[in-house]
Amino acid sequence: MFDDYTGVVLSTDEGKRIAVALGEAKAVILRNHGLLNVGHSVDEAVWWFITMERTCQAQLLADAAGPTVKIDPEMAAITQTQVGGHLAGWLSFQPSSRTIERLTGLSNRDAAWHPGRGNRSKPVDDPPTRRSRSEMSASMSRSADRLRSSGEGPRQARPTTPGHKETTMPKYLLLKHCRGGPEPHRPVPPMDQWAPEDVEAHMAFLKHVSELLEENGEYVDAQALTPARTWVRYGGPDAAPVTTDGPLPETSDLVAGWYMIDVESHERAVELAAYVSSEPGPGGEPLYEWIDVREVMSDAPSEG
């Protein structure tokens, strides 16, 4: 709480006093004024502002309705570990980010709006990583070339002729897990404990994978998921859905996101999964992350 508000912040001295009130937190309430949030990226900071404003509104409505029931401190602490980290904040804003990109034509990759860098008039450099974009592009291109004839270029849809059934290429999900899966190749701390530049390099690599897949004609979709989740099942006739966080939500298997790809073969899907697994982690070293490769079930063959 910053309770010494004296109007619009026009001096560095007042800014410093607000910073002292903020401390190591990611939000401060400016009494008689509003909210202020910070994060390791623009996306994260914006999400904390959005969700804090919603939380304040919900609290005011609850207080107006009558006596409130406080959340158990232990459960609140567990929830914070699930949805309160830097990565969770960044991921939670991505649906809104995509909406902004679609409505404005601007992308997080554009100079006009880039996470963690603010507005700039000139193109921005790639985030620091042990492998440059050119090296990553060359690596992915070499992988793609091994499954294409010379001069073929990006894979295009095959032309069809009357009476000829079009061959449908298999689609695969490359699933990234926050928790669960085989024993890790090496221990890696949670992402909210990484240095900001390592987080930025990691996210830049994942975006670059999407770009290269699009260039190769193998991209279908890519999504990141927030850590918060709810299990739901049918409750029976005239009954409300049954929901739960599941047993031991802090240790159970958790999917962080996925790529959906359209490739020539299972071998190509495995090849791409291995490339994703080489994503940079702390210090720019490869993560050697286990990637779960799952084929999407195709439609049943049609009659005739």
ZALO-444610 format. One line per field, with one value per residue: residue in one letter; residue number from 0; x, y, z of N, C-alpha, C, O in turn. Coordinates in pm, whole numbers, plus 50000, padded with zeros to 5 digits. Layout:
# ZALO-444610
residu = c(A_...)
num = c(NUM_...)
n_x = c(X_...)
n_y = c(Y_...)
n_z = c(Z_...)
ca_x = c(X_...)
ca_y = c(Y_...)
ca_z = c(Z_...)
c_x = c(X_...)
c_y = c(Y_...)
c_z = c(Z_...)
o_x = c(X_...)
o_y = c(Y_...)
o_z = c(Z_...)
***
This chain:
# ZALO-444610
residu = c(M_F_D_D_Y_T_G_V_V_L_S_T_D_E_G_K_R_I_A_V_A_L_G_E_A_K_A_V_I_L_R_N_H_G_L_L_N_V_G_H_S_V_D_E_A_V_W_W_F_I_T_M_E_R_T_C_Q_A_Q_L_L_A_D_A_A_G_P_T_V_K_I_D_P_E_M_A_A_I_T_Q_T_Q_V_G_G_H_L_A_G_W_L_S_F_Q_P_S_S_R_T_I_E_R_L_T_G_L_S_N_R_D_A_A_W_H_P_G_R_G_N_R_S_K_P_V_D_D_P_P_T_R_R_S_R_S_E_M_S_A_S_M_S_R_S_A_D_R_L_R_S_S_G_E_G_P_R_Q_A_R_P_T_T_P_G_H_K_E_T_T_M_P_K_Y_L_L_L_K_H_C_R_G_G_P_E_P_H_R_P_V_P_P_M_D_Q_W_A_P_E_D_V_E_A_H_M_A_F_L_K_H_V_S_E_L_L_E_E_N_G_E_Y_V_D_A_Q_A_L_T_P_A_R_T_W_V_R_Y_G_G_P_D_A_A_P_V_T_T_D_G_P_L_P_E_T_S_D_L_V_A_G_W_Y_M_I_D_V_E_S_H_E_R_A_V_E_L_A_A_Y_V_S_S_E_P_G_P_G_G_E_P_L_Y_E_W_I_D_V_R_E_V_M_S_D_A_P_S_E_G)
num = c(0_1_2_3_4_5_6_7_8_9_10_11_12_13_14_15_16_17_18_19_20_21_22_23_24_25_26_27_28_29_30_31_32_33_34_35_36_37_38_39_40_41_42_43_44_45_46_47_48_49_50_51_52_53_54_55_56_57_58_59_60_61_62_63_64_65_66_67_68_69_70_71_72_73_74_75_76_77_78_79_80_81_82_83_84_85_86_87_88_89_90_91_92_93_94_95_96_97_98_99_100_101_102_103_104_105_106_107_108_109_110_111_112_113_114_115_116_117_118_119_120_121_122_123_124_125_126_127_128_129_130_131_132_133_134_135_136_137_138_139_140_141_142_143_144_145_146_147_148_149_150_151_152_153_154_155_156_157_158_159_160_161_162_163_164_165_166_167_168_169_170_171_172_173_174_175_176_177_178_179_180_181_182_183_184_185_186_187_188_189_190_191_192_193_194_195_196_197_198_199_200_201_202_203_204_205_206_207_208_209_210_211_212_213_214_215_216_217_218_219_220_221_222_223_224_225_226_227_228_229_230_231_232_233_234_235_236_237_238_239_240_241_242_243_244_245_246_247_248_249_250_251_252_253_254_255_256_257_258_259_260_261_262_263_264_265_266_267_268_269_270_271_272_273_274_275_276_277_278_279_280_281_282_283_284_285_286_287_288_289_290_291_292_293_294_295_296_297_298_299_300_301_302_303)
n_x = c(50085_50064_50047_50089_50009_50035_49927_49959_50241_50514_50773_51098_51150_50905_50845_51050_50974_50739_50847_50987_50773_50661_50860_50967_50741_50482_50284_50127_49906_49790_49685_49373_49399_49482_49593_49918_50137_50404_50638_50839_50824_50649_50409_50360_50336_50111_49915_49907_49803_49548_49428_49446_49285_49038_49018_49000_48753_48586_48622_48514_48246_48186_48222_48016_47799_47777_47893_48221_48412_48728_49002_49180_49502_49713_49615_49595_49865_49955_49810_49929_50184_50113_49991_50107_50362_50632_50631_50367_50222_50302_50212_49937_49854_49870_49641_49496_49694_49715_49466_49491_49696_49558_49355_49489_49693_49952_50237_50386_50642_50695_50853_50706_50574_50689_50748_50876_51041_50918_50792_50937_51104_51268_51368_51398_51665_51724_51645_51903_52083_52245_52247_52219_51951_51995_52151_51966_51769_51910_51957_51692_51612_51785_51689_51433_51494_51582_51360_51247_51237_51492_51473_51204_51082_50861_50610_50323_49965_49843_49746_49424_49250_48957_48797_49022_49155_49249_49557_49587_49794_49952_49871_50029_50059_50286_50358_50430_50537_50485_50515_50564_50604_50895_51201_51383_51645_51846_51865_51661_51585_51258_51088_51022_51232_51440_51683_51576_51664_51715_51461_51341_51495_51428_51150_51163_51286_51085_50884_51022_51041_50774_50758_50940_50819_50588_50703_50797_50563_50447_50312_50034_49906_49976_49989_50000_49948_49787_49895_49684_49409_49105_48934_48658_48347_48054_47763_47527_47170_46994_47176_47447_47762_48040_48329_48685_49015_49175_49372_49643_49732_49964_50168_50091_50074_50123_50034_50205_50180_50152_50258_50088_50140_50173_50285_50504_50558_50586_50848_50943_50796_50911_51167_51128_51030_51257_51411_51265_51305_51562_51554_51663_51772_51840_52122_52148_52191_52099_51776_51706_51450_51180_50960_50630_50505_50225_50000_49735_49410_49282_49004_48750_48764_48580_48278_48268)
n_y = c(49881_50218_50505_50774_50942_51212_51326_51335_51151_51327_51366_51223_51161_51097_50874_50704_50668_50528_50298_50200_50137_49935_49735_49398_49299_49241_49419_49725_49913_50228_50451_50615_50647_50431_50126_49972_49782_49548_49352_49086_49114_49304_49180_49016_49209_49354_49154_49106_49349_49345_49115_49182_49407_49293_49121_49303_49421_49197_49150_49381_49352_49115_49200_49386_49223_49088_48913_48774_48481_48386_48268_47969_48005_47823_47697_47921_47982_47759_47796_48032_47942_47802_47979_48225_48288_48425_48313_48213_48452_48569_48373_48379_48615_48575_48493_48738_48893_48782_48853_49131_49150_49051_49243_49485_49445_49449_49278_49084_49048_49266_49588_49791_49702_49515_49250_49328_49528_49760_50048_50105_50265_50147_49831_49559_49383_49029_48839_48754_48456_48134_48032_48174_48328_48278_48048_47870_47873_47762_47506_47403_47421_47242_47008_47001_46979_46720_46568_46642_46662_46783_47131_47148_47307_47471_47246_47188_47169_46870_46837_46734_46485_46394_46117_46049_45991_46219_46225_46241_46414_46310_46451_46582_46624_46806_46790_46991_46958_47091_46951_46605_46306_46131_46074_46371_46485_46637_46822_47112_47438_47576_47788_48040_48100_48155_48371_48689_48739_48482_48366_48525_48460_48191_48203_48343_48156_47957_48097_48136_47876_47834_48016_47905_47658_47747_47856_47621_47497_47327_47397_47399_47479_47648_47667_47812_47721_47825_47765_47715_47496_47304_47014_46857_46688_46513_46563_46430_46385_46689_46795_46994_47049_46855_46959_46979_47043_46831_46550_46633_46881_47032_46857_46689_46568_46812_46994_47228_47347_47332_47232_47192_47000_46936_46688_46478_46226_46003_45994_46244_46404_46325_46417_46696_46731_46673_46889_47101_47026_47106_47363_47673_47700_47793_48003_47970_47712_47399_47258_46990_46886_46660_46584_46521_46323_46295_46141_46279_46151_46031_46088_45838_45612_45697_45568_45404)
n_z = c(50000_49907_50069_50048_49845_49623_49399_49035_48930_48892_48954_49010_49270_49397_49248_49333_49599_49567_49456_49676_49843_49688_49687_49686_49576_49322_49280_49379_49574_49509_49725_49709_49441_49244_49085_49056_48868_48814_48615_48467_48201_47948_47882_48105_48313_48227_48243_48522_48604_48483_48602_48871_48889_48825_49044_49255_49195_49225_49497_49613_49537_49674_49940_49956_49942_50180_50479_50433_50339_50416_50217_50282_50419_50353_50120_49960_49932_49787_49550_49463_49388_49165_48982_49011_48923_48714_48454_48445_48451_48209_48022_48070_47958_47687_47518_47508_47396_47142_47042_47033_46844_46620_46586_46558_46380_46459_46585_46849_46765_46615_46580_46687_46911_47154_47373_47691_47598_47530_47340_47027_46757_46578_46437_46668_46834_46843_47138_47380_47325_47319_47068_46754_46559_46291_46297_46412_46215_46002_46102_46131_45864_45739_45853_45742_45471_45444_45406_45173_44814_44592_44542_44594_44790_45033_45157_44970_44927_44781_44439_44325_44133_43942_44089_44225_44539_44781_44954_45295_45508_45810_46128_46415_46769_46955_47269_47546_47875_48199_48433_48515_48308_48168_48360_48414_48193_48303_48611_48632_48734_48831_48592_48688_48844_48680_48520_48390_48123_48031_48031_47836_47611_47585_47529_47289_47125_47109_46972_46739_46643_46568_46354_46170_46122_45993_45764_45648_45579_45763_45986_46204_46445_46755_47103_47427_47767_48066_48407_48585_48635_48593_48680_48535_48544_48429_48618_48643_48573_48582_48759_48880_48708_48817_48978_49034_49162_49143_49265_49473_49327_49298_49233_49028_48685_48432_48151_47957_47710_47348_47015_46711_46434_46081_45906_45704_45808_46095_46173_46096_46271_46515_46473_46465_46723_46873_46801_46916_47179_47221_47308_47457_47798_48139_48139_47868_47792_47632_47708_47696_47713_47772_47513_47439_47195_47002_46785_46597_46578_46277_46049_46009_45730_45440_45286_44970)
ca_x = c(50000_50133_49945_50139_49985_50027_49889_50029_50384_50590_50911_51161_51147_50783_50860_51135_50897_50648_50929_51014_50649_50644_50955_50983_50609_50455_50173_50111_49783_49811_49562_49299_49439_49461_49683_50042_50190_50531_50665_50963_50795_50529_50294_50335_50289_49975_49824_49887_49713_49413_49373_49431_49167_48922_49013_48949_48610_48518_48626_48417_48112_48167_48204_47885_47694_47764_48017_48299_48488_48865_49067_49279_49637_49791_49563_49633_50008_49966_49759_50030_50291_50061_49951_50164_50499_50654_50585_50221_50173_50325_50123_49796_49821_49885_49516_49469_49797_49678_49353_49547_49767_49460_49277_49575_49792_50084_50278_50491_50770_50713_50926_50613_50525_50767_50747_50995_51125_50844_50776_51058_51081_51356_51357_51471_51751_51673_51691_52029_52080_52371_52234_52155_51837_52043_52191_51845_51704_51986_51934_51558_51606_51850_51596_51323_51543_51602_51234_51196_51323_51564_51398_51060_51035_50760_50514_50194_49858_49852_49630_49341_49183_48833_48814_49145_49142_49362_49626_49591_49915_49921_49895_50082_50075_50410_50314_50530_50484_50548_50547_50528_50687_51013_51299_51452_51783_51926_51778_51647_51495_51136_51117_51011_51360_51541_51713_51484_51715_51702_51320_51314_51558_51348_51026_51197_51311_50958_50819_51098_51000_50647_50787_51004_50718_50504_50781_50809_50432_50418_50248_49888_49865_50062_49922_50053_49840_49814_49905_49557_49321_48991_48878_48512_48276_47908_47711_47402_47052_46952_47280_47554_47887_48128_48462_48788_49152_49242_49456_49777_49751_50097_50265_50037_50119_50066_50074_50233_50140_50176_50257_50026_50214_50122_50413_50500_50575_50615_50991_50959_50744_51012_51279_51090_51021_51394_51456_51201_51368_51691_51529_51758_51730_51929_52255_52148_52218_51978_51700_51688_51317_51102_50845_50533_50460_50098_49934_49593_49333_49224_48866_48730_48751_48442_48232_48266)
ca_y = c(50000_50347_50593_50911_50991_51359_51368_51268_51136_51412_51375_51094_51135_51024_50742_50623_50632_50420_50177_50149_50073_49813_49635_49279_49255_49274_49513_49816_49992_50371_50491_50726_50664_50313_50012_49975_49646_49530_49215_49067_49149_49386_49089_48975_49323_49384_49053_49128_49463_49302_49022_49250_49492_49203_49072_49413_49434_49083_49166_49485_49294_49020_49276_49451_49121_49040_48857_48695_48367_48398_48147_47912_48053_47718_47682_48042_47970_47661_47861_48129_47870_47752_48084_48355_48305_48510_48243_48208_48583_48586_48283_48417_48729_48545_48504_48880_48940_48740_48935_49262_49135_49035_49366_49600_49412_49450_49151_49094_49048_49394_49688_49884_49649_49395_49226_49355_49631_49883_50096_50150_50301_50067_49688_49520_49268_48908_48821_48682_48311_48076_48004_48285_48287_48223_47910_47791_47861_47666_47374_47360_47406_47115_46901_46998_46938_46575_46503_46702_46649_46906_47238_47136_47419_47434_47148_47242_47070_46794_46853_46614_46463_46320_45975_46027_46030_46296_46168_46334_46403_46295_46564_46542_46720_46803_46840_47032_46937_47158_46844_46473_46253_46056_46142_46476_46460_46703_46908_47251_47506_47629_47903_48166_48123_48186_48512_48741_48724_48342_48346_48591_48381_48069_48235_48381_48032_47892_48173_48112_47745_47854_48084_47811_47560_47813_47865_47487_47443_47220_47457_47398_47561_47644_47734_47798_47706_47873_47652_47687_47404_47250_46888_46865_46570_46517_46542_46355_46462_46803_46825_47081_46980_46831_47013_46963_47071_46703_46513_46692_46957_47089_46756_46608_46599_46938_47031_47371_47396_47237_47263_47094_47004_46857_46644_46363_46097_46003_46024_46389_46459_46301_46507_46829_46730_46681_47027_47180_46987_47174_47502_47720_47715_47881_48017_47943_47571_47325_47200_46845_46860_46553_46630_46413_46322_46222_46157_46313_46048_46074_46048_45703_45615_45711_45460_45427)
ca_z = c(50000_49904_50124_50047_49709_49617_49264_48925_48959_48801_48999_49036_49414_49429_49187_49421_49718_49525_49440_49810_49889_49608_49735_49602_49528_49182_49273_49490_49567_49534_49793_49646_49300_49161_49097_48979_48859_48743_48574_48394_48062_47934_47885_48243_48391_48185_48297_48665_48621_48448_48700_49000_48880_48836_49181_49339_49167_49287_49642_49649_49524_49784_50063_49952_49953_50318_50536_50339_50393_50369_50166_50372_50381_50288_49984_49887_49899_49678_49429_49418_49318_49038_48886_49048_48876_48597_48335_48447_48411_48064_47949_48086_47873_47545_47440_47483_47305_47005_47000_46999_46716_46512_46567_46523_46279_46520_46645_46950_46698_46550_46659_46752_47038_47176_47516_47767_47539_47511_47204_46959_46618_46497_46470_46788_46820_46905_47275_47385_47333_47274_46925_46686_46475_46165_46324_46431_46085_45922_46158_46095_45720_45705_45890_45645_45340_45439_45370_45050_44699_44563_44477_44616_44872_45133_45111_44929_44917_44656_44351_44315_44006_43964_44119_44300_44678_44828_45069_45407_45587_45953_46217_46545_46877_47032_47399_47644_48011_48314_48527_48466_48202_48211_48445_48338_48152_48407_48691_48588_48827_48769_48508_48762_48910_48579_48495_48288_47986_47991_48000_47710_47506_47572_47458_47152_47052_47081_46865_46616_46594_46496_46228_46079_46082_45893_45639_45592_45549_45858_46104_46216_46559_46874_47214_47563_47864_48201_48500_48655_48562_48668_48631_48530_48493_48428_48752_48641_48531_48665_48859_48833_48680_48932_48949_49136_49119_49131_49379_49477_49202_49287_49189_48920_48550_48386_48016_47946_47579_47239_46872_46623_46308_45970_45852_45615_45873_46238_46189_46089_46396_46617_46442_46509_46869_46925_46783_47021_47305_47235_47347_47558_47936_48215_48083_47725_47765_47592_47819_47680_47769_47710_47436_47421_47055_46991_46655_46600_46511_46150_46029_45955_45584_45389_45199_44826)
c_x = c(50088_50031_49988_50122_49963_49989_49966_50178_50464_50738_50967_51156_51021_50786_50944_51059_50796_50725_50961_50890_50625_50735_50973_50850_50593_50338_50173_49982_49817_49682_49504_49337_49413_49567_49809_50101_50321_50546_50797_50945_50670_50405_50259_50276_50144_49877_49802_49794_49568_49353_49358_49308_49040_48906_48958_48798_48532_48513_48525_48274_48084_48144_48066_47772_47675_47896_48088_48374_48628_48917_49171_49419_49721_49747_49599_49779_50030_49921_49860_50142_50245_50039_50016_50304_50509_50603_50433_50162_50187_50227_49979_49757_49819_49754_49480_49570_49763_49560_49400_49618_49667_49388_49362_49671_49934_50112_50379_50629_50798_50785_50830_50568_50593_50778_50881_51080_51051_50833_50908_51026_51167_51338_51445_51557_51684_51722_51818_52007_52211_52368_52161_52038_51885_52086_52070_51774_51775_51962_51798_51548_51671_51760_51485_51370_51558_51474_51170_51292_51385_51475_51250_51005_50931_50654_50379_50091_49865_49728_49554_49279_49057_48860_48938_49128_49268_49423_49635_49717_49879_49953_49939_50078_50211_50379_50433_50468_50560_50596_50504_50621_50806_51106_51374_51597_51881_51833_51781_51551_51368_51166_51107_51136_51472_51569_51620_51533_51706_51557_51289_51373_51479_51221_51052_51223_51180_50881_50889_51065_50870_50670_50846_50906_50626_50576_50790_50675_50390_50341_50096_49845_49972_49993_50002_49936_49882_49821_49773_49470_49211_48948_48726_48456_48126_47856_47584_47285_47016_47052_47387_47678_47970_48268_48556_48922_49230_49328_49595_49808_49892_50201_50216_50090_50048_50123_50091_50186_50172_50199_50175_50091_50152_50244_50396_50499_50596_50762_51015_50907_50846_51131_51249_51081_51160_51448_51394_51267_51501_51677_51623_51694_51822_52070_52263_52174_52089_51910_51697_51552_51250_50980_50756_50475_50336_50037_49786_49517_49270_49079_48859_48715_48606_48407_48243_48383)
c_y = c(50124_50452_50739_50972_51142_51409_51290_51265_51211_51421_51237_51059_51056_50885_50650_50580_50523_50290_50116_50077_49941_49701_49522_49227_49288_49368_49602_49894_50137_50424_50617_50747_50540_50208_50034_49836_49644_49383_49208_49092_49236_49297_49051_49089_49358_49284_49074_49247_49420_49214_49087_49340_49408_49153_49179_49430_49321_49098_49271_49433_49196_49093_49341_49351_49072_48986_48767_48584_48373_48263_48100_47955_47949_47697_47803_48035_47871_47723_47960_48059_47822_47864_48218_48380_48391_48444_48239_48342_48606_48501_48330_48532_48693_48544_48649_48938_48905_48821_49073_49256_49128_49165_49483_49572_49415_49315_49177_49095_49180_49492_49776_49834_49517_49370_49257_49468_49762_49922_50144_50179_50219_49920_49653_49399_49148_48901_48738_48533_48258_48047_48120_48234_48225_48078_47821_47769_47757_47524_47321_47336_47275_46997_46887_46942_46787_46502_46564_46674_46783_47006_47235_47255_47373_47342_47213_47131_46999_46817_46722_46608_46385_46172_45944_46077_46101_46229_46274_46309_46391_46423_46510_46657_46698_46870_46871_47022_47022_47054_46713_46429_46177_46141_46247_46439_46520_46794_47052_47321_47552_47761_48035_48195_48152_48336_48562_48721_48580_48309_48405_48513_48253_48096_48274_48257_47964_47964_48148_47976_47757_47917_47989_47704_47619_47822_47730_47427_47331_47270_47444_47493_47550_47723_47711_47796_47766_47754_47618_47594_47353_47120_46896_46731_46593_46483_46461_46444_46570_46837_46915_47000_46965_46878_46987_47005_46943_46674_46574_46773_47012_46988_46675_46655_46725_46974_47183_47429_47294_47308_47155_47110_46909_46813_46517_46230_46114_46038_46174_46456_46442_46395_46649_46838_46740_46823_47118_47151_47057_47319_47546_47732_47811_47884_47990_47798_47498_47261_47048_46804_46744_46614_46509_46422_46235_46248_46186_46207_46103_46028_45906_45711_45619_45596_45502_45501)
c_z = c(50000_49945_50128_49909_49710_49478_49159_48954_48853_48840_49027_49184_49452_49368_49273_49545_49687_49511_49576_49865_49816_49659_49637_49547_49381_49167_49396_49468_49601_49596_49728_49500_49217_49186_49013_48984_48782_48706_48502_48245_48060_47946_48028_48325_48356_48244_48445_48690_48593_48558_48838_49000_48892_48978_49275_49320_49235_49439_49688_49640_49639_49915_50070_49975_50095_50368_50434_50413_50333_50320_50266_50329_50309_50144_49899_49844_49785_49546_49374_49342_49181_48936_48914_49000_48751_48469_48329_48404_48263_47984_47954_47995_47724_47465_47409_47386_47161_46953_46958_46864_46600_46482_46519_46409_46331_46584_46755_46888_46630_46641_46738_46889_47063_47325_47580_47714_47519_47365_47148_46815_46524_46533_46588_46758_46885_47049_47277_47397_47280_47125_46860_46604_46345_46183_46340_46298_46000_45970_46117_45945_45678_45739_45788_45512_45330_45398_45246_44935_44667_44490_44503_44693_44971_45076_45084_44925_44782_44571_44341_44176_44033_43987_44199_44443_44724_44952_45179_45489_45736_46030_46352_46642_46942_47165_47489_47783_48112_48414_48466_48354_48257_48299_48364_48307_48252_48486_48640_48684_48757_48696_48584_48846_48811_48576_48385_48145_47938_47956_47862_47593_47480_47493_47313_47067_47015_46971_46732_46557_46515_46360_46125_46032_45976_45760_45570_45551_45642_45980_46095_46328_46667_46983_47342_47659_47998_48297_48569_48571_48654_48602_48641_48482_48502_48567_48758_48600_48633_48775_48797_48798_48807_48894_49065_49077_49101_49253_49366_49352_49186_49238_49069_48785_48499_48250_48009_47814_47472_47107_46805_46487_46208_45890_45769_45688_46023_46262_46185_46217_46509_46597_46490_46661_46931_46911_46890_47156_47328_47277_47458_47696_48009_48156_47934_47690_47723_47711_47815_47737_47696_47641_47407_47280_47044_46854_46675_46520_46384_46142_45977_45805_45541_45298_45052_44778)
o_x = c(50178_49940_49931_50209_49882_50018_50032_50235_50480_50818_50893_51158_51029_50737_50914_51078_50770_50675_50963_50901_50574_50692_50993_50847_50677_50295_50214_49952_49867_49581_49575_49309_49328_49624_49806_50115_50344_50475_50861_51043_50595_50308_50142_50179_50064_49769_49688_49715_49477_49241_49268_49237_48945_48794_48878_48725_48427_48414_48458_48191_47974_48057_48007_47664_47568_48000_48024_48396_48643_48881_49241_49451_49794_49830_49629_49814_50113_49985_49877_50191_50327_50066_49983_50362_50408_50541_50374_50063_50095_50166_49907_49641_49772_49755_49439_49535_49780_49554_49353_49602_49688_49361_49313_49723_50028_50020_50448_50724_50912_50779_50866_50529_50559_50815_50986_51181_51114_50861_50983_50932_51143_51299_51552_51527_51597_51830_51842_51921_52281_52473_52054_52026_51824_52061_52068_51725_51711_51948_51787_51481_51619_51754_51448_51297_51547_51480_51053_51414_51336_51411_51175_50894_50912_50612_50326_50126_49891_49616_49612_49258_49048_48938_48960_49091_49379_49352_49686_49743_49785_50050_49892_50092_50246_50373_50524_50358_50683_50704_50420_50707_50819_51090_51424_51663_51985_51732_51887_51445_51369_51256_51175_51146_51587_51488_51586_51454_51692_51532_51220_51310_51465_51188_50973_51185_51164_50819_50825_51060_50856_50608_50807_50910_50588_50516_50790_50671_50307_50309_50036_49758_50050_49945_50063_49835_49998_49759_49753_49458_49223_48926_48672_48511_48078_47901_47537_47300_47010_47016_47411_47698_47970_48320_48513_48939_49342_49354_49657_49900_49936_50312_50294_50142_49928_50244_50002_50155_50215_50165_50189_50097_50086_50300_50289_50446_50621_50794_51097_50966_50865_51187_51335_51119_51178_51520_51464_51284_51548_51776_51661_51578_51877_52129_52372_52180_51982_51976_51685_51541_51261_50904_50804_50405_50340_50024_49720_49555_49211_49035_48950_48658_48521_48495_48228_48394)
o_y = c(50136_50486_50819_51045_51194_51524_51190_51365_51165_51479_51145_50941_50960_50789_50531_50468_50436_50184_49993_49970_49845_49587_49546_49124_49355_49396_49560_49935_50165_50440_50713_50852_50543_50201_50105_49778_49729_49298_49310_49091_49241_49334_49053_49070_49389_49321_49062_49245_49454_49238_49050_49349_49447_49142_49149_49451_49344_49063_49252_49465_49194_49054_49350_49387_49020_49009_48693_48593_48365_48158_48180_47942_47982_47682_47790_48078_47894_47704_47970_48112_47804_47846_48316_48483_48425_48509_48258_48346_48655_48549_48322_48546_48773_48591_48681_49022_48986_48853_49127_49345_49190_49196_49570_49665_49387_49247_49279_49139_49206_49480_49829_49914_49417_49462_49216_49503_49865_49841_50216_50123_50218_49888_49711_49321_49163_48951_48659_48489_48326_48038_48160_48114_48131_47994_47709_47659_47675_47432_47206_47242_47205_46899_46776_46868_46730_46386_46541_46665_46887_46973_47311_47301_47253_47357_47285_47013_47063_46816_46614_46710_46317_46109_45829_46192_46051_46183_46383_46197_46455_46493_46406_46774_46586_46992_46790_47073_47025_47067_46708_46505_46159_46262_46217_46371_46461_46839_47106_47267_47567_47835_48132_48299_48170_48417_48486_48691_48555_48234_48343_48501_48211_48021_48241_48253_47918_47900_48139_47961_47698_47877_47990_47663_47551_47798_47723_47317_47248_47191_47475_47578_47454_47834_47606_47862_47757_47651_47503_47611_47359_47117_46938_46668_46681_46386_46428_46566_46544_46901_46911_46892_47053_46841_46976_47004_46945_46762_46568_46738_47037_47029_46598_46766_46743_46985_47258_47548_47183_47425_47037_47220_46812_46892_46456_46131_46224_46104_46226_46552_46533_46446_46714_46939_46810_46872_47202_47242_47066_47392_47465_47770_47901_47779_47987_47763_47532_47214_46983_46700_46732_46688_46407_46517_46115_46363_46126_46175_46211_45941_45858_45808_45552_45532_45619_45528)
o_z = c(50083_49869_50203_49861_49787_49444_49190_48998_48740_48766_49063_49220_49529_49428_49285_49593_49770_49549_49590_49925_49875_49672_49518_49480_49322_49055_49504_49356_49710_49526_49697_49442_49127_49295_48913_49092_48696_48760_48477_48170_48158_48012_48066_48398_48445_48291_48492_48784_48668_48602_48913_49100_48961_49029_49363_49417_49294_49502_49790_49725_49694_49994_50177_50020_50129_50307_50360_50533_50211_50373_50327_50211_50215_50055_49781_49734_49697_49443_49253_49242_49091_48818_48848_49033_48690_48385_48222_48331_48198_47889_47855_47958_47643_47352_47298_47302_47071_46835_46858_46781_46496_46366_46447_46348_46257_46630_46755_46952_46589_46764_46843_46974_47001_47398_47531_47775_47493_47277_47214_46757_46403_46645_46607_46667_46971_47080_47185_47473_47205_47061_46906_46580_46295_46096_46289_46271_45933_45890_46073_45902_45591_45665_45751_45447_45222_45359_45218_44955_44711_44391_44441_44664_44991_44961_45169_44921_44680_44622_44347_44111_44134_43914_44238_44465_44709_45041_45156_45534_45782_46000_46398_46604_46978_47173_47506_47806_48112_48473_48377_48310_48378_48310_48255_48386_48282_48433_48609_48713_48635_48734_48550_48910_48852_48623_48295_48056_47818_47863_47782_47488_47365_47401_47224_46950_46902_46886_46627_46435_46408_46261_46009_45916_45881_45655_45447_45495_45606_46069_45992_46308_46670_46959_47361_47635_48037_48270_48608_48450_48776_48480_48743_48391_48574_48628_48867_48592_48753_48874_48676_48854_48894_48789_49180_48955_49048_49334_49260_49278_49074_49204_49013_48771_48521_48234_48051_47806_47502_47088_46838_46432_46245_45814_45766_45637_46072_46361_46260_46266_46590_46694_46549_46720_47031_46998_46947_47237_47442_47281_47543_47709_47947_48128_47878_47572_47773_47803_47919_47802_47574_47704_47357_47248_47072_46811_46759_46408_46386_46218_45909_45754_45599_45240_45017_44659)
***
